[in-house]
Amino acid sequence: MEMLKAIAGWQLQNLHLLVTSRKERDIKSSLDSIVGSGNQICLESALVDKDIQRYIQQRLSTDESLYKWKKDNIVRQEIEAKLKEGAHGM
């Protein structure tokens, strides 16, 4: 955060940074003091969860090491649900 504060202090017109992080209270409050809320984008968890679910489905369908679960829909659905739930948007 100290480095970001220093860079922001330079106030360079043509410098653009992309910073990503988890949505943690301490990180957000630190970033709020550096970057105005108009320049922050919060990815909605529901959108990310759909991407995660698609990725899990694709891996379960095509990864040969996961083939044993390909035909058992109940187990596949349970695996998908647990992984998606545990991902918390990450």
LOFI-458533 format. One record per atom (N, C-alpha, C, O): residue number from 1; residue in three letters; chain; x, y, z. Coordinates in steps of 0.2 Angstrom, whole numbers, m for minus. Layout:
<sites>
+-----+------+-----+-------+-------+-------+
! seq ! type ! mol !  east ! north !    up !
+-----+------+-----+-------+-------+-------+
! NUM !  ALA !   A !     X !     Y !     Z !
...
+-----+------+-----+-------+-------+-------+
</sites>
This chain:
<sites>
+-----+------+-----+-------+-------+-------+
! seq ! type ! mol !  east ! north !    up !
+-----+------+-----+-------+-------+-------+
!   1 !  MET !   A !     4 !    m6 !     0 !
!   1 !  MET !   A !     0 !     0 !     0 !
!   1 !  MET !   A !     4 !     6 !     0 !
!   1 !  MET !   A !     3 !    11 !    m3 !
!   2 !  GLU !   A !    10 !     6 !     3 !
!   2 !  GLU !   A !    14 !    12 !     4 !
!   2 !  GLU !   A !    17 !    13 !    m3 !
!   2 !  GLU !   A !    17 !    19 !    m5 !
!   3 !  MET !   A !    18 !     8 !    m7 !
!   3 !  MET !   A !    21 !    10 !   m14 !
!   3 !  MET !   A !    15 !    13 !   m18 !
!   3 !  MET !   A !    16 !    17 !   m22 !
!   4 !  LEU !   A !     9 !    10 !   m18 !
!   4 !  LEU !   A !     4 !    13 !   m21 !
!   4 !  LEU !   A !     2 !    20 !   m19 !
!   4 !  LEU !   A !     1 !    25 !   m24 !
!   5 !  LYS !   A !     3 !    22 !   m13 !
!   5 !  LYS !   A !     2 !    29 !   m11 !
!   5 !  LYS !   A !     8 !    33 !   m14 !
!   5 !  LYS !   A !     6 !    39 !   m16 !
!   6 !  ALA !   A !    14 !    31 !   m14 !
!   6 !  ALA !   A !    19 !    35 !   m17 !
!   6 !  ALA !   A !    18 !    36 !   m24 !
!   6 !  ALA !   A !    19 !    41 !   m27 !
!   7 !  ILE !   A !    16 !    31 !   m28 !
!   7 !  ILE !   A !    15 !    31 !   m35 !
!   7 !  ILE !   A !     9 !    36 !   m36 !
!   7 !  ILE !   A !     9 !    40 !   m41 !
!   8 !  ALA !   A !     4 !    36 !   m32 !
!   8 !  ALA !   A !    m2 !    40 !   m33 !
!   8 !  ALA !   A !     0 !    47 !   m32 !
!   8 !  ALA !   A !    m3 !    52 !   m35 !
!   9 !  GLY !   A !     5 !    48 !   m27 !
!   9 !  GLY !   A !     7 !    55 !   m26 !
!   9 !  GLY !   A !    11 !    58 !   m31 !
!   9 !  GLY !   A !    12 !    64 !   m32 !
!  10 !  TRP !   A !    14 !    54 !   m36 !
!  10 !  TRP !   A !    17 !    57 !   m42 !
!  10 !  TRP !   A !    12 !    61 !   m46 !
!  10 !  TRP !   A !    14 !    66 !   m50 !
!  11 !  GLN !   A !     6 !    59 !   m46 !
!  11 !  GLN !   A !     1 !    63 !   m50 !
!  11 !  GLN !   A !     3 !    63 !   m58 !
!  11 !  GLN !   A !     2 !    69 !   m61 !
!  12 !  LEU !   A !     5 !    58 !   m60 !
!  12 !  LEU !   A !     7 !    58 !   m68 !
!  12 !  LEU !   A !     0 !    57 !   m72 !
!  12 !  LEU !   A !    m4 !    52 !   m70 !
!  13 !  GLN !   A !    m1 !    61 !   m77 !
!  13 !  GLN !   A !    m7 !    61 !   m81 !
!  13 !  GLN !   A !    m8 !    55 !   m85 !
!  13 !  GLN !   A !   m13 !    52 !   m86 !
!  14 !  ASN !   A !    m2 !    52 !   m88 !
!  14 !  ASN !   A !    m2 !    46 !   m92 !
!  14 !  ASN !   A !    m1 !    39 !   m89 !
!  14 !  ASN !   A !     1 !    35 !   m93 !
!  15 !  LEU !   A !    m1 !    39 !   m82 !
!  15 !  LEU !   A !     0 !    33 !   m79 !
!  15 !  LEU !   A !    m6 !    30 !   m77 !
!  15 !  LEU !   A !   m10 !    33 !   m73 !
!  16 !  HIS !   A !    m7 !    24 !   m79 !
!  16 !  HIS !   A !   m13 !    20 !   m77 !
!  16 !  HIS !   A !   m11 !    13 !   m74 !
!  16 !  HIS !   A !    m7 !    10 !   m77 !
!  17 !  LEU !   A !   m14 !    12 !   m68 !
!  17 !  LEU !   A !   m13 !     6 !   m65 !
!  17 !  LEU !   A !   m19 !     1 !   m64 !
!  17 !  LEU !   A !   m24 !     4 !   m63 !
!  18 !  LEU !   A !   m18 !    m5 !   m64 !
!  18 !  LEU !   A !   m23 !   m10 !   m63 !
!  18 !  LEU !   A !   m21 !   m13 !   m57 !
!  18 !  LEU !   A !   m16 !   m17 !   m57 !
!  19 !  VAL !   A !   m25 !   m13 !   m51 !
!  19 !  VAL !   A !   m24 !   m16 !   m45 !
!  19 !  VAL !   A !   m30 !   m21 !   m43 !
!  19 !  VAL !   A !   m35 !   m18 !   m43 !
!  20 !  THR !   A !   m28 !   m27 !   m42 !
!  20 !  THR !   A !   m34 !   m32 !   m40 !
!  20 !  THR !   A !   m32 !   m34 !   m33 !
!  20 !  THR !   A !   m27 !   m35 !   m31 !
!  21 !  SER !   A !   m38 !   m36 !   m30 !
!  21 !  SER !   A !   m37 !   m39 !   m23 !
!  21 !  SER !   A !   m44 !   m42 !   m21 !
!  21 !  SER !   A !   m49 !   m41 !   m24 !
!  22 !  ARG !   A !   m43 !   m45 !   m15 !
!  22 !  ARG !   A !   m49 !   m48 !   m12 !
!  22 !  ARG !   A !   m53 !   m42 !    m9 !
!  22 !  ARG !   A !   m50 !   m36 !    m8 !
!  23 !  LYS !   A !   m59 !   m43 !    m8 !
!  23 !  LYS !   A !   m63 !   m37 !    m5 !
!  23 !  LYS !   A !   m63 !   m38 !     3 !
!  23 !  LYS !   A !   m68 !   m41 !     6 !
!  24 !  GLU !   A !   m58 !   m36 !     5 !
!  24 !  GLU !   A !   m56 !   m36 !    13 !
!  24 !  GLU !   A !   m57 !   m28 !    15 !
!  24 !  GLU !   A !   m55 !   m24 !    12 !
!  25 !  ARG !   A !   m60 !   m28 !    21 !
!  25 !  ARG !   A !   m61 !   m21 !    24 !
!  25 !  ARG !   A !   m55 !   m17 !    24 !
!  25 !  ARG !   A !   m55 !   m11 !    22 !
!  26 !  ASP !   A !   m49 !   m19 !    27 !
!  26 !  ASP !   A !   m43 !   m15 !    27 !
!  26 !  ASP !   A !   m40 !   m13 !    21 !
!  26 !  ASP !   A !   m37 !    m8 !    20 !
!  27 !  ILE !   A !   m40 !   m18 !    16 !
!  27 !  ILE !   A !   m38 !   m16 !     9 !
!  27 !  ILE !   A !   m42 !   m11 !     6 !
!  27 !  ILE !   A !   m40 !    m6 !     3 !
!  28 !  LYS !   A !   m49 !   m12 !     6 !
!  28 !  LYS !   A !   m53 !    m7 !     4 !
!  28 !  LYS !   A !   m52 !     0 !     7 !
!  28 !  LYS !   A !   m52 !     5 !     3 !
!  29 !  SER !   A !   m52 !     1 !    13 !
!  29 !  SER !   A !   m51 !     7 !    16 !
!  29 !  SER !   A !   m44 !    10 !    14 !
!  29 !  SER !   A !   m44 !    16 !    13 !
!  30 !  SER !   A !   m39 !     6 !    13 !
!  30 !  SER !   A !   m32 !     9 !    11 !
!  30 !  SER !   A !   m33 !    11 !     4 !
!  30 !  SER !   A !   m30 !    17 !     2 !
!  31 !  LEU !   A !   m36 !     8 !     0 !
!  31 !  LEU !   A !   m37 !    10 !    m7 !
!  31 !  LEU !   A !   m42 !    16 !    m8 !
!  31 !  LEU !   A !   m41 !    20 !   m12 !
!  32 !  ASP !   A !   m47 !    16 !    m4 !
!  32 !  ASP !   A !   m51 !    22 !    m4 !
!  32 !  ASP !   A !   m47 !    29 !    m3 !
!  32 !  ASP !   A !   m49 !    34 !    m6 !
!  33 !  SER !   A !   m42 !    28 !     1 !
!  33 !  SER !   A !   m38 !    34 !     3 !
!  33 !  SER !   A !   m34 !    36 !    m3 !
!  33 !  SER !   A !   m31 !    42 !    m4 !
!  34 !  ILE !   A !   m32 !    31 !    m8 !
!  34 !  ILE !   A !   m28 !    32 !   m13 !
!  34 !  ILE !   A !   m32 !    34 !   m20 !
!  34 !  ILE !   A !   m30 !    38 !   m24 !
!  35 !  VAL !   A !   m37 !    30 !   m21 !
!  35 !  VAL !   A !   m41 !    30 !   m27 !
!  35 !  VAL !   A !   m48 !    32 !   m25 !
!  35 !  VAL !   A !   m51 !    29 !   m21 !
!  36 !  GLY !   A !   m51 !    37 !   m29 !
!  36 !  GLY !   A !   m58 !    39 !   m28 !
!  36 !  GLY !   A !   m62 !    33 !   m30 !
!  36 !  GLY !   A !   m61 !    29 !   m34 !
!  37 !  SER !   A !   m68 !    33 !   m27 !
!  37 !  SER !   A !   m73 !    27 !   m28 !
!  37 !  SER !   A !   m75 !    27 !   m35 !
!  37 !  SER !   A !   m77 !    22 !   m38 !
!  38 !  GLY !   A !   m75 !    32 !   m39 !
!  38 !  GLY !   A !   m77 !    32 !   m46 !
!  38 !  GLY !   A !   m72 !    29 !   m50 !
!  38 !  GLY !   A !   m73 !    27 !   m56 !
!  39 !  ASN !   A !   m66 !    27 !   m48 !
!  39 !  ASN !   A !   m61 !    23 !   m52 !
!  39 !  ASN !   A !   m60 !    16 !   m49 !
!  39 !  ASN !   A !   m55 !    13 !   m51 !
!  40 !  GLN !   A !   m65 !    14 !   m45 !
!  40 !  GLN !   A !   m65 !     7 !   m42 !
!  40 !  GLN !   A !   m70 !     3 !   m46 !
!  40 !  GLN !   A !   m76 !     5 !   m47 !
!  41 !  ILE !   A !   m69 !    m3 !   m47 !
!  41 !  ILE !   A !   m74 !    m8 !   m50 !
!  41 !  ILE !   A !   m74 !   m14 !   m46 !
!  41 !  ILE !   A !   m69 !   m17 !   m44 !
!  42 !  CYS !   A !   m80 !   m15 !   m43 !
!  42 !  CYS !   A !   m81 !   m21 !   m39 !
!  42 !  CYS !   A !   m84 !   m27 !   m44 !
!  42 !  CYS !   A !   m90 !   m26 !   m46 !
!  43 !  LEU !   A !   m81 !   m32 !   m45 !
!  43 !  LEU !   A !   m83 !   m38 !   m48 !
!  43 !  LEU !   A !   m89 !   m41 !   m44 !
!  43 !  LEU !   A !   m88 !   m43 !   m38 !
!  44 !  GLU !   A !   m95 !   m42 !   m47 !
!  44 !  GLU !   A !  m100 !   m45 !   m43 !
!  44 !  GLU !   A !   m99 !   m52 !   m43 !
!  44 !  GLU !   A !   m97 !   m56 !   m48 !
!  45 !  SER !   A !   m99 !   m55 !   m37 !
!  45 !  SER !   A !   m98 !   m62 !   m35 !
!  45 !  SER !   A !  m102 !   m67 !   m40 !
!  45 !  SER !   A !  m100 !   m72 !   m42 !
!  46 !  ALA !   A !  m109 !   m65 !   m41 !
!  46 !  ALA !   A !  m113 !   m69 !   m45 !
!  46 !  ALA !   A !  m110 !   m70 !   m52 !
!  46 !  ALA !   A !  m111 !   m76 !   m55 !
!  47 !  LEU !   A !  m107 !   m65 !   m55 !
!  47 !  LEU !   A !  m104 !   m65 !   m62 !
!  47 !  LEU !   A !   m98 !   m70 !   m61 !
!  47 !  LEU !   A !   m97 !   m74 !   m66 !
!  48 !  VAL !   A !   m94 !   m69 !   m56 !
!  48 !  VAL !   A !   m88 !   m73 !   m56 !
!  48 !  VAL !   A !   m90 !   m80 !   m54 !
!  48 !  VAL !   A !   m87 !   m85 !   m57 !
!  49 !  ASP !   A !   m95 !   m81 !   m50 !
!  49 !  ASP !   A !   m97 !   m88 !   m48 !
!  49 !  ASP !   A !   m99 !   m92 !   m55 !
!  49 !  ASP !   A !   m98 !   m98 !   m55 !
!  50 !  LYS !   A !  m103 !   m88 !   m59 !
!  50 !  LYS !   A !  m104 !   m92 !   m66 !
!  50 !  LYS !   A !   m98 !   m94 !   m70 !
!  50 !  LYS !   A !   m98 !   m99 !   m72 !
!  51 !  ASP !   A !   m93 !   m90 !   m70 !
!  51 !  ASP !   A !   m87 !   m92 !   m73 !
!  51 !  ASP !   A !   m84 !   m98 !   m70 !
!  51 !  ASP !   A !   m81 !  m102 !   m73 !
!  52 !  ILE !   A !   m84 !   m97 !   m63 !
!  52 !  ILE !   A !   m81 !  m103 !   m59 !
!  52 !  ILE !   A !   m84 !  m109 !   m61 !
!  52 !  ILE !   A !   m81 !  m115 !   m62 !
!  53 !  GLN !   A !   m91 !  m109 !   m61 !
!  53 !  GLN !   A !   m95 !  m115 !   m62 !
!  53 !  GLN !   A !   m94 !  m118 !   m69 !
!  53 !  GLN !   A !   m93 !  m124 !   m70 !
!  54 !  ARG !   A !   m93 !  m113 !   m74 !
!  54 !  ARG !   A !   m92 !  m115 !   m81 !
!  54 !  ARG !   A !   m85 !  m119 !   m81 !
!  54 !  ARG !   A !   m84 !  m124 !   m85 !
!  55 !  TYR !   A !   m80 !  m116 !   m78 !
!  55 !  TYR !   A !   m73 !  m119 !   m78 !
!  55 !  TYR !   A !   m74 !  m126 !   m74 !
!  55 !  TYR !   A !   m71 !  m131 !   m77 !
!  56 !  ILE !   A !   m77 !  m127 !   m69 !
!  56 !  ILE !   A !   m77 !  m133 !   m65 !
!  56 !  ILE !   A !   m81 !  m138 !   m70 !
!  56 !  ILE !   A !   m79 !  m144 !   m70 !
!  57 !  GLN !   A !   m86 !  m136 !   m73 !
!  57 !  GLN !   A !   m90 !  m141 !   m78 !
!  57 !  GLN !   A !   m86 !  m143 !   m83 !
!  57 !  GLN !   A !   m86 !  m149 !   m85 !
!  58 !  GLN !   A !   m82 !  m138 !   m86 !
!  58 !  GLN !   A !   m77 !  m140 !   m92 !
!  58 !  GLN !   A !   m72 !  m145 !   m89 !
!  58 !  GLN !   A !   m71 !  m150 !   m93 !
!  59 !  ARG !   A !   m69 !  m144 !   m84 !
!  59 !  ARG !   A !   m64 !  m148 !   m81 !
!  59 !  ARG !   A !   m67 !  m155 !   m80 !
!  59 !  ARG !   A !   m63 !  m160 !   m81 !
!  60 !  LEU !   A !   m72 !  m155 !   m77 !
!  60 !  LEU !   A !   m75 !  m162 !   m75 !
!  60 !  LEU !   A !   m77 !  m166 !   m82 !
!  60 !  LEU !   A !   m77 !  m172 !   m82 !
!  61 !  SER !   A !   m79 !  m162 !   m87 !
!  61 !  SER !   A !   m81 !  m165 !   m93 !
!  61 !  SER !   A !   m75 !  m167 !   m97 !
!  61 !  SER !   A !   m75 !  m172 !  m101 !
!  62 !  THR !   A !   m69 !  m164 !   m97 !
!  62 !  THR !   A !   m64 !  m165 !  m102 !
!  62 !  THR !   A !   m57 !  m168 !   m99 !
!  62 !  THR !   A !   m53 !  m171 !  m102 !
!  63 !  ASP !   A !   m56 !  m167 !   m92 !
!  63 !  ASP !   A !   m50 !  m169 !   m89 !
!  63 !  ASP !   A !   m50 !  m176 !   m88 !
!  63 !  ASP !   A !   m54 !  m179 !   m84 !
!  64 !  GLU !   A !   m45 !  m180 !   m91 !
!  64 !  GLU !   A !   m45 !  m187 !   m91 !
!  64 !  GLU !   A !   m44 !  m190 !   m83 !
!  64 !  GLU !   A !   m47 !  m195 !   m82 !
!  65 !  SER !   A !   m40 !  m186 !   m79 !
!  65 !  SER !   A !   m39 !  m188 !   m73 !
!  65 !  SER !   A !   m46 !  m187 !   m68 !
!  65 !  SER !   A !   m46 !  m190 !   m63 !
!  66 !  LEU !   A !   m51 !  m184 !   m71 !
!  66 !  LEU !   A !   m57 !  m183 !   m67 !
!  66 !  LEU !   A !   m63 !  m187 !   m71 !
!  66 !  LEU !   A !   m69 !  m187 !   m69 !
!  67 !  TYR !   A !   m61 !  m192 !   m75 !
!  67 !  TYR !   A !   m65 !  m196 !   m79 !
!  67 !  TYR !   A !   m70 !  m200 !   m75 !
!  67 !  TYR !   A !   m76 !  m201 !   m77 !
!  68 !  LYS !   A !   m68 !  m202 !   m69 !
!  68 !  LYS !   A !   m72 !  m207 !   m65 !
!  68 !  LYS !   A !   m79 !  m204 !   m63 !
!  68 !  LYS !   A !   m83 !  m207 !   m61 !
!  69 !  TRP !   A !   m79 !  m197 !   m63 !
!  69 !  TRP !   A !   m85 !  m193 !   m61 !
!  69 !  TRP !   A !   m89 !  m191 !   m67 !
!  69 !  TRP !   A !   m94 !  m188 !   m66 !
!  70 !  LYS !   A !   m87 !  m192 !   m73 !
!  70 !  LYS !   A !   m90 !  m190 !   m79 !
!  70 !  LYS !   A !   m97 !  m192 !   m79 !
!  70 !  LYS !   A !  m102 !  m189 !   m81 !
!  71 !  LYS !   A !   m98 !  m199 !   m78 !
!  71 !  LYS !   A !  m105 !  m202 !   m79 !
!  71 !  LYS !   A !  m110 !  m201 !   m73 !
!  71 !  LYS !   A !  m116 !  m203 !   m74 !
!  72 !  ASP !   A !  m107 !  m200 !   m67 !
!  72 !  ASP !   A !  m111 !  m199 !   m61 !
!  72 !  ASP !   A !  m114 !  m192 !   m60 !
!  72 !  ASP !   A !  m110 !  m188 !   m57 !
!  73 !  ASN !   A !  m120 !  m191 !   m62 !
!  73 !  ASN !   A !  m122 !  m184 !   m62 !
!  73 !  ASN !   A !  m123 !  m181 !   m55 !
!  73 !  ASN !   A !  m122 !  m175 !   m53 !
!  74 !  ILE !   A !  m125 !  m186 !   m50 !
!  74 !  ILE !   A !  m126 !  m183 !   m43 !
!  74 !  ILE !   A !  m120 !  m181 !   m40 !
!  74 !  ILE !   A !  m119 !  m176 !   m37 !
!  75 !  VAL !   A !  m114 !  m185 !   m41 !
!  75 !  VAL !   A !  m108 !  m184 !   m38 !
!  75 !  VAL !   A !  m105 !  m177 !   m42 !
!  75 !  VAL !   A !  m102 !  m173 !   m38 !
!  76 !  ARG !   A !  m106 !  m177 !   m48 !
!  76 !  ARG !   A !  m103 !  m171 !   m52 !
!  76 !  ARG !   A !  m107 !  m165 !   m49 !
!  76 !  ARG !   A !  m103 !  m160 !   m48 !
!  77 !  GLN !   A !  m113 !  m165 !   m48 !
!  77 !  GLN !   A !  m117 !  m159 !   m46 !
!  77 !  GLN !   A !  m114 !  m157 !   m39 !
!  77 !  GLN !   A !  m114 !  m151 !   m37 !
!  78 !  GLU !   A !  m113 !  m162 !   m35 !
!  78 !  GLU !   A !  m111 !  m161 !   m28 !
!  78 !  GLU !   A !  m104 !  m158 !   m28 !
!  78 !  GLU !   A !  m102 !  m153 !   m24 !
!  79 !  ILE !   A !   m99 !  m161 !   m32 !
!  79 !  ILE !   A !   m93 !  m158 !   m33 !
!  79 !  ILE !   A !   m93 !  m151 !   m35 !
!  79 !  ILE !   A !   m90 !  m146 !   m33 !
!  80 !  GLU !   A !   m97 !  m149 !   m41 !
!  80 !  GLU !   A !   m98 !  m142 !   m43 !
!  80 !  GLU !   A !  m100 !  m138 !   m38 !
!  80 !  GLU !   A !   m98 !  m132 !   m37 !
!  81 !  ALA !   A !  m105 !  m140 !   m34 !
!  81 !  ALA !   A !  m108 !  m136 !   m29 !
!  81 !  ALA !   A !  m103 !  m134 !   m23 !
!  81 !  ALA !   A !  m102 !  m128 !   m21 !
!  82 !  LYS !   A !  m100 !  m139 !   m21 !
!  82 !  LYS !   A !   m95 !  m138 !   m16 !
!  82 !  LYS !   A !   m89 !  m134 !   m18 !
!  82 !  LYS !   A !   m87 !  m129 !   m14 !
!  83 !  LEU !   A !   m86 !  m135 !   m24 !
!  83 !  LEU !   A !   m81 !  m131 !   m26 !
!  83 !  LEU !   A !   m83 !  m123 !   m27 !
!  83 !  LEU !   A !   m79 !  m119 !   m26 !
!  84 !  LYS !   A !   m89 !  m122 !   m30 !
!  84 !  LYS !   A !   m91 !  m116 !   m31 !
!  84 !  LYS !   A !   m93 !  m112 !   m25 !
!  84 !  LYS !   A !   m91 !  m106 !   m24 !
!  85 !  GLU !   A !   m96 !  m116 !   m20 !
!  85 !  GLU !   A !   m97 !  m113 !   m13 !
!  85 !  GLU !   A !   m90 !  m111 !   m10 !
!  85 !  GLU !   A !   m90 !  m106 !    m7 !
!  86 !  GLY !   A !   m85 !  m115 !   m10 !
!  86 !  GLY !   A !   m79 !  m114 !    m7 !
!  86 !  GLY !   A !   m75 !  m109 !   m10 !
!  86 !  GLY !   A !   m70 !  m106 !    m7 !
!  87 !  ALA !   A !   m76 !  m107 !   m17 !
!  87 !  ALA !   A !   m72 !  m102 !   m20 !
!  87 !  ALA !   A !   m73 !   m95 !   m18 !
!  87 !  ALA !   A !   m68 !   m91 !   m18 !
!  88 !  HIS !   A !   m79 !   m94 !   m15 !
!  88 !  HIS !   A !   m81 !   m87 !   m13 !
!  88 !  HIS !   A !   m79 !   m82 !   m18 !
!  88 !  HIS !   A !   m76 !   m76 !   m17 !
!  89 !  GLY !   A !   m80 !   m83 !   m25 !
!  89 !  GLY !   A !   m79 !   m78 !   m30 !
!  89 !  GLY !   A !   m72 !   m78 !   m32 !
!  89 !  GLY !   A !   m70 !   m73 !   m36 !
!  90 !  MET !   A !   m67 !   m82 !   m30 !
!  90 !  MET !   A !   m60 !   m82 !   m32 !
!  90 !  MET !   A !   m58 !   m88 !   m36 !
!  90 !  MET !   A !   m53 !   m89 !   m38 !
+-----+------+-----+-------+-------+-------+
</sites>
